[in-house]
Amino acid sequence: QAVLARALCCSSRGIYPNVAMFSTMKNAFLASALLAFALSAAIGCEVRHGTDYGGGDTECKGGQDSYSSCCNHCCDSGKGDSYTWRSSDGFCCCKWFVNTDPHSEAGKTAGRCDGAAGYNLTVSV
């Protein structure tokens, strides 16, 4: 209400919009939307070839043609904060990293989502 009250100004002819205030509000909204888009576009995964994050599975499915498609599925869907992909058959498991046991294993690729707890995402604005 306070913002709306400041966005309106009064004159002897009635209440009229304060154009400068609406312009400032519009610019703030656009800047917020741009930052949100930049953050969503920047979400990705670290990649650790030859690694399996054992356990912590929230969802597993076949048919992922690459570790990057597995990463995108798990990290963009919110089904976990990490993933493991098996190259031999495209099997992909989304995981919560805190519940995993990372270890070396040939033929698998694992990683954590950017922005996951303990894994920092840096965005320049």
N, C-alpha and C positions, 0 to 999 in steps of 0.2 A: 504494500500500500504506500509505503514511504517513497519507493521508486516511482510509482505511478503518480503520486502527488507532485514529485519534483519534475516529472515529465510533462506536466500540464502547467500552464501559466494563465493567469487571469488578466483580464482587461475589462474596461467598462462595457465591452460588447459581449462578454461571456468568457467561457473557458476554451482556450486554444492550445493545441499541442506545442510544446517547446521543441522545435525542430532540431536544435543543437543537441539536446538531451537524447532524443530518439536516434540521432545519427551516432552518438557515442555508444548507446546501447546496442545498436546494430553492429558496429565495429567490434565490440566486445564479444557479441554472439558469434560473429564470423571468425574471430580469432580462436574462440573456444572450439568451434566446429572444425577448423583447420588443424588444431592440435590433436583433437580426437581422431581425425582421419590419419594424421601422421603416425600416431601411436598404433592404430590398428594396422596400418600398412607396414609398420616396422616389425611387427611380431613375427618371429621366425624361430629357428632352433639352432642349438649348437649341434655339431656333428662329430661323433666319435666312432670311426670305423673300427671293426674288430672288437666291439664292446657290446655286452648284453647287460641291461638293467633287469636282473632277475626279480620276479615278484612284483607286488604293487599294482597288478593289472586291474584296470577299470573296464576295459573293453578290448577285445581282440577280434580281428577279422582279416580275411585273406583278400587278395586281389589288389593290393597297393603296388603299383609298378615301380616305385622308387622310395628311397628313404625320405625324400623331400615331400612326397605326397602323404606318407605316413605322418611326418612331422606336422604338415598343414592340417591334416584331419584331426590329430590329437590336440594340437595347440589352439586351433581356431574354434574347435567345438567346446572347449572347456572340460573335456573328458579326462583331463590329467594335466600334469605340468612337465611330462617327459614321455618318451616313446622308445620302443625297440622295434626294429624292422629286420626281418629275415630275408636275405637276398635270394635264397633258393626257390622260394615259392610266393614271395610278396606278402608274407604274414606280418601283420602290424598289431602291436599292443600299445595302448595308451596306459599310462601309469602315473601314480603319485610317487614322486622320487623318494620321499621320506620312507616309503615302505619297500624300497628296492634294495638289491644286493648287487652293486656294479662289479662286473668281472670281465676279463678278456674272453672273447669267443669269436673264432673265425666265422665269417659269413653273416655276421650281424652288425647292425649300425644302431647306435643309441644316441640320445641327446636330451637336453632339457630345453623347454620353451624359454625364449627371451622373456624377461619380466617375472620368471618364477622366483619364489623366495630364495634368496642367496645367489641368484643369477641376475645380474643387472642389465637393464636396457637403458641405453643412453640415446636421447633424442635431442638434436640441435634445433632450436627454433629461431 
